[in-house]
Amino acid sequence: MRYGSRGLKTGDLQTNSQYVVGCEHWRDMVLSVEEGVLIPRPETELIVDLVGDLVEGNGELREGLWADMGTGSGALAIGIARILGPCGRVIATDLSPVAVAVASYNVQRYNLQDKIEIKLGSWFEPLKNVEGQFVGLVSNPPYIPSHHIIGLQAEVAKHEPRLALDGGANGMNDLLHLCHGAASMLKPGGFFAFETNGEKQCKFLVDHMQKESKSSFSGVDIVSDFAGNKRFVTGFRAKSHNPTNPNEWTVKIN
Ligand SMILES: C[S@@+](CC[C@H](N)C(=O)[O-])C[C@H]1O[C@@H](n2cnc3c(N)ncnc32)[C@H](O)[C@@H]1O
């Protein structure tokens, strides 16, 4: 489980030092945070690196429309917007009004309001009018199994928003929902990257995709974080659906 944090004792309550100082360093940025918004974690930074590697050699991805679903402080949306080309855009969504307010503040702080649009709403719902137009989707959704929340460090369990953490009985509710919707949101060849709780969730998700939507995706990959833990499921919307080509579905595990 990666939900550790830097705790600080204030009075008799342990809280996060980032909520006390009101910001967190993430990549080369300083992002405002407050209670009600998840403090962005270092492992999530790798998603920006993955996108960076991908867009470097691909003009369509560099200049296209991306989504960061469940944006929290806006970390992924801002990180990605800064590496896109002049026409590249990001839509960042969140169900939490506090997250939307904090992300909007951070977007303005980095003067990216022309590149990032922030929308309030649940997962794909605020993106309906741009369905099928995305070249990339990223998300670090809630993925902690409900019964594990109580066992998290006190400053996480008590002070970070449950909406950002709780992924339902086995932690997979939101990840599965995102997988189901990804194919219809992405253009053919579009990229997705979803963060998970670890190896078990990565494998569950890949197995599920293979069973339920094998022909929709290609190049599905499990990517490890900086600590060597299998953390992300990535892949592409298939360019064409060819049921006679068994190689269209490939899983590479790094
Ligand atoms: C684990 S946090 C990730 C925040 C941020 N992307 C990051 O990496 O620091 C998950 C985020 O998903 C949001 N969220 C939870 N349920 C949602 C839903 N149904 N639709 C959109 N966002 C949701 C939470 O409010 C929270 O900001």
The ligand as a Tripos MOL2 file, in Angstrom:
@<TRIPOS>MOLECULE
LIG
   27    29     1     0     0
SMALL
NO_CHARGES

@<TRIPOS>ATOM
      1 C1         -6.4720    9.2410   -5.5730 C.3       1 LIG1
      2 S1         -7.1690   10.8520   -5.8250 S.3       1 LIG1
      3 C2         -6.0880   11.4410   -7.1320 C.3       1 LIG1
      4 C3         -5.9410   12.9320   -7.2050 C.3       1 LIG1
      5 C4         -4.8960   13.4090   -8.2070 C.3       1 LIG1
      6 N1         -5.1700   12.9380   -9.5360 N.3       1 LIG1
      7 C5         -3.5240   12.9350   -7.7830 C.2       1 LIG1
      8 O1         -2.9860   12.0010   -8.3820 O.co2     1 LIG1
      9 O2         -2.9840   13.5090   -6.8330 O.co2     1 LIG1
     10 C6         -8.6760   10.4720   -6.6870 C.3       1 LIG1
     11 C7         -9.4780   11.6660   -7.1280 C.3       1 LIG1
     12 O3        -10.6670   11.1770   -7.7720 O.3       1 LIG1
     13 C8        -11.7440   12.0030   -7.3890 C.3       1 LIG1
     14 N2        -12.9940   11.2290   -7.5770 N.ar      1 LIG1
     15 C9        -13.5440   10.2910   -6.7890 C.ar      1 LIG1
     16 N3        -14.6760    9.8200   -7.3210 N.ar      1 LIG1
     17 C10       -14.8480   10.4770   -8.4930 C.ar      1 LIG1
     18 C11       -15.8190   10.4280   -9.5220 C.ar      1 LIG1
     19 N4        -16.8890    9.6210   -9.4360 N.pl3     1 LIG1
     20 N5        -15.6660   11.2130  -10.5930 N.ar      1 LIG1
     21 C12       -14.6010   12.0620  -10.6860 C.ar      1 LIG1
     22 N6        -13.6390   12.1600   -9.7460 N.ar      1 LIG1
     23 C13       -13.7610   11.3740   -8.6630 C.ar      1 LIG1
     24 C14       -11.4630   12.3830   -5.9610 C.3       1 LIG1
     25 O4        -12.1850   13.5300   -5.5630 O.3       1 LIG1
     26 C15        -9.9460   12.5790   -6.0060 C.3       1 LIG1
     27 O5         -9.6200   13.9150   -6.3060 O.3       1 LIG1
@<TRIPOS>BOND
     1     1     2 1
     2     2     3 1
     3     2    10 1
     4     3     4 1
     5     4     5 1
     6     5     6 1
     7     5     7 1
     8     7     8 2
     9     7     9 1
    10    10    11 1
    11    11    12 1
    12    11    26 1
    13    12    13 1
    14    13    14 1
    15    13    24 1
    16    14    15 ar
    17    14    23 ar
    18    15    16 ar
    19    16    17 ar
    20    17    18 ar
    21    17    23 ar
    22    18    19 1
    23    18    20 ar
    24    20    21 ar
    25    21    22 ar
    26    22    23 ar
    27    24    25 1
    28    24    26 1
    29    26    27 1
@<TRIPOS>SUBSTRUCTURE
     1 LIG1         1 GROUP 0 **** ****
